Amino acid sequence: MLRFVGRALAGFVLFLVSFIAVGGLMSAAGRPMPRGTMVDIGEGRQLRLVCEGPAPAAAAARPLVWLEAGAFGFAADWGATQDALAAAGWRSCAYDRAGLGFSPPGPAPRDGLAIVGDFEKLVVASGETGPFILVGHSMAGLRLRQYVGRHPDRVTGLVLVDAATAEASRSDQARPFIKAFTAASRWAARGAAIGLYKPLVYTSLGDKIGLPPAARAEKRWAFANGRHNRVAAQEVALWSVSADQAAAEPPFDPRLPVAVVTAGAVKGREAWKALQAAPALASQHGYVDHVEAATHTRLLGQAFAGHIVKAVAFVAGARG
């Protein structure tokens, strides 16, 4: 019996080592060339920036669209949305937060104050001028609240894409989810650190969004990257702290156009959908679109990006 157990254990270890080794070779061969540029934000630090659409001079008549990714997300998450925005004549910029994607790490802790502080520096360093439309997915809803609170004169509209708000994040409904997601994120980071995901990069797990080829290659690489997952888990662990920081900023001005686009069925989730829609319903220029056929991730993909473009057009024209 002991001999059988020993052989089984040895076989499993051999399989695991081979699995990780094959994945390492696949990952090394598939490392993509990052799109965009590296931008100096001061103090010897850089962030990766990807801007698409008409050149600044040609797009001057329209606000620039800034895209903020959610938990575990980076510029690649917006690849399909940026293509759809560019096709509709919008200029947009997405970026990798410090330590995620192709951006070097930043100082800890990676809470909302640190992330929004970096974004403020990136906006200035990018040379892109306002006014801006801010679009945030998932946990990024907290960042938008902070940036608008600190720069209300630079923002002409908001689009919250299946986003968390400060109020929703502090609700009794959200607490169990945040706790479970934090634990799952830590395990995800551990798995990536030992190479468990590298053989899976070309499966559907590598791109759950539905991205165009260049962005898909970046997303698959990051899915298996240890540093990316570790920093993302650190951000998630500070979700409640970031929610409190966002809540410290004033509510959105009712005159600010706000569009809310959510994913998934409304039936059975009415209370949560109401929390998500609240910022749009509180606006004098509000817009709510429940995309029931979409999932939280696929809402950003090629199949549903048109809903985000429509929301951007709404907030741009709401005061017009």
N, C-alpha and C positions, 0 to 999 in steps of 0.2 A: 504493500500500500504506500509506504513512504517513498519507495523507488518510483512508483507511478506518479505520485504528487511531485516529486523532484523533477521528473522528466517533463511533466505538464508545465511546471513553473519555468523550467529552462526553455521550453518551446515558446511559451508566452513572451518571455524576455527577449528571445531571439526575434520573434515576430515584431515586437514593439520597436526594437533597435532598427530592424530592417525597414519598418514602416516610416520611422523618423528619418532614416538615412535617405530613403527614396524621396521622401518629401523634401528634404534639404536640397537634393540635386534638382528636383523640379522647380523649387522656389528660386534657387540661384540662377537657373537657366531662364526663368521667367520674370526676373526683376525688370520692371518697366522704366523707361525714360520719363521722368516727371514732366508733365505739361506745365506751362506758366513760367513764372520767374521767382527768384528768391529776393525778398525785399528787406533791406536793413531797417529795423525799427528802433535802433539806438542801443547803447551799452553793449555793443558787439553781438547783438542778437538778430536773427532773421526769421521770417515766416514765408512759407510758399504761398503765392498768390496766382490765381487763374482767372483772367478776365476774358470774356467772350462777347461777341456782338459788334455793332458798329464802333468805329474809332470814336474817342471822346468828342472830337469836333463835330462829327456827323450826328452823334447822339445827344448833342447839347440841348435840344428842345425837350428831351425827356429826362426824368430823374434816373440816376444810376441805381441799379438793383443790387444790394448787398445780400449775400446768401450765407446764413450761419447754420452749420450742420448740428445734428443732435448727438446724443451719446454714441461713442465709438465711430462717429462720422467725421469726414473731412471733405476737402474740395471735390473729390471723386464722386461723392454721393449726389452732387448736383449736376453731374455730366449731362444727363438727359434733359433736365430742366433748363440748363444753360443753352443747349441746342435749340430747345423750343422757344426760349425767350429771344435768342438771336434771330430765329426765323421770323419772329413777329416784330423785329426791329428794336429790341431792347438790348442795352448794354448791361452786363451783369458781372459781378466779381464774387468768387468764392475763395476760401483760403483754408489752410491747415493750421489748427491751433497748435501751440507749442507742444512738442513731443508726439503729435499725431501725424500720420502720413509722412510727408517729407520735410516737416519743420523740426529743427533741433529742439531739445527740451528747454523748458523755461523754469524759473525758480518756483519752488513749492511755497504754499499749497496751491493747487490748481482749482481754486474756487471761482465764483462769479466775478469777484473784484479783480483777480489776476487776469482772467480771460478777457473781460471787457476792457481792462487797462491795455492789454496787448492789442485788442481790436482798435481802440482809439489811436494808438500809435501807428498801426498799419494804415488806417484811413488817411492819416496825415502824410505818411511816407509814400503812399501809393500815388499821390498827386491827383487822385480823382476828386472832383469837386461836387458839392451837393447842389440841390437837395437830393436826399436819398429815400428810396423805398427799402425797408428792411424786411427780409423774409427769413423766418426761422422754423426749423423742423424739430419736433419733439422737445428735448430738454433745452434747446436753444431759445424757446419762448422766454425763459428766465433772463437770458442775455439781452434780448430785445427790450424788456422792461427796464433793465439797468441803463442801457445806452440811451434810450429815449428820455429817461429821467434826468440824465446828465447833459444831453444835447437836444433838447426839444426843438430848437430852431433849425436843426439840420435834417430832420426827418419829416417827410411829407406823407408817408403812409406806411402801414404795417400789413404783413401777411403772415398769419400764424398757421403753420402746416402740421396738423395733428399734434399740436404743441402743448406742452405743459405751461401752465401759468403759475404765478406765485401762490395765488389763492388755492388753486387745485392741488398743488404740491403739498400744501399745508393742511389739506383736508383729511378727515378720518378715512375716506375712501382710498387715498393715495398712499398712506403710510405703509400698509402691508406690501403693496407693490414695490415701493422704493426699497424696503428692507430686503425683499426677495431678489430684486434686480441687483442690488449691491452685492449680495452674496454670490449670485450667478456671475457677475462681472469679475469678481476676484478669481473664481474658478476658471473663467475664460482666459484671464491673464496668465494663470499658472499653466494652463494647457498650451497656450501659444509660446510661453517661455521655453518649454521643453520640446517644441516642434510638433506637437500632436496634430496641428491643423494643416501643415504644409502639404500632405498628400491630398487634402480635400479642396485645395484652392480652385480646381477646375470643375468642382461639383456646383450644384445650385447654392450651396452654403457660401461659396466665395462671392457671389453677387446675388443677393436677395432683392435687389432693387429693380433690375432690368435696365442696365446702363449701356451706352454706346461703347464700341471696342476700346478706345484709349482709356476712358474712365473705368471700364470694367477691369482692365489689366491692373490699374492702380488699386482698385478696391480688393481684388483677389490677393494682391501682394500684402496689403495692410491687414487683411483678415488673418493671415498666418504670422504676422510680425509681432515678436515679443514686446518690443518697446511700445509700439502703438497700442496694443491691448493693455499693457500695464498702466500707461498714462490715462487711457480711457477709463479704466477701472478706478483710478484715483479721482477722476472727475465725478464719476457716479457716486463714489463714497461720500462726496461733499454736496450731494444733491440738496439735502435739507438745509445745509448752511447757505448754499447759493440761493435757495428759495427765500430764506429770511433776508438775505442781502437784496434780492429783487423787491421783496415786499416793503423794504425800507424806502424805496423810491415811490413818488406819488403815482396814483392811478393815471392811465392815459387820459390826456385832454379829450373831452367828448367831441371836440371839433376835428380830431385826428382821424382820418379814414382807417378803418380796421377791417380786414377780411380774414375770416376763419375758414380753413379747408380741413375737414376731418376725414378719417378713413374708417370704413367698417359700418356695420349695421347700427341703426339708431335704436331699434326695438330691443329692450332688455338692458340698454345702456343709457337710458334717457338722462339720468342724473349726471353721469360723467360728461355726456355730450353737452349738457347745459353749462357745466363748468367751463368746458373748452370754448363754447360759443359766447360766453359772458362778455369778453372784451369787445366783440363786434356789436352785441346787443346794447352795450353801454355807449356806443359811438353814434353820433348824429349821422355818420356815413358808414354804416355797417353792412356787412355782407357775409352770409354763412352758406357753405356748400358742403353737404355731407356726401362723400363719395363712397357709397356703400359697397361697391365692387372692389375697392382698393384695400390693401393691407397697409399697416403702418409704414413699412419700407417701400412697397411698390407704388405708393402714392407719389414718390419722387421719380419713378421710372418712366420709360418711353410711353407706356400705355396710358398714363394718367397725368403727365406733366402739363398737358393743356389746361387742366383745372387750375394749376398754379399761375399759368400765364393769364388766364381770365381774371383771377383775383388781383394780380398785379395791375392789369388794365383798369380794373374797377377802382382801386385806391388812387391810381394816378388821375383818373377823371372825375373822382367824386366831388372835388372842390371846384371843378372846372368850368 
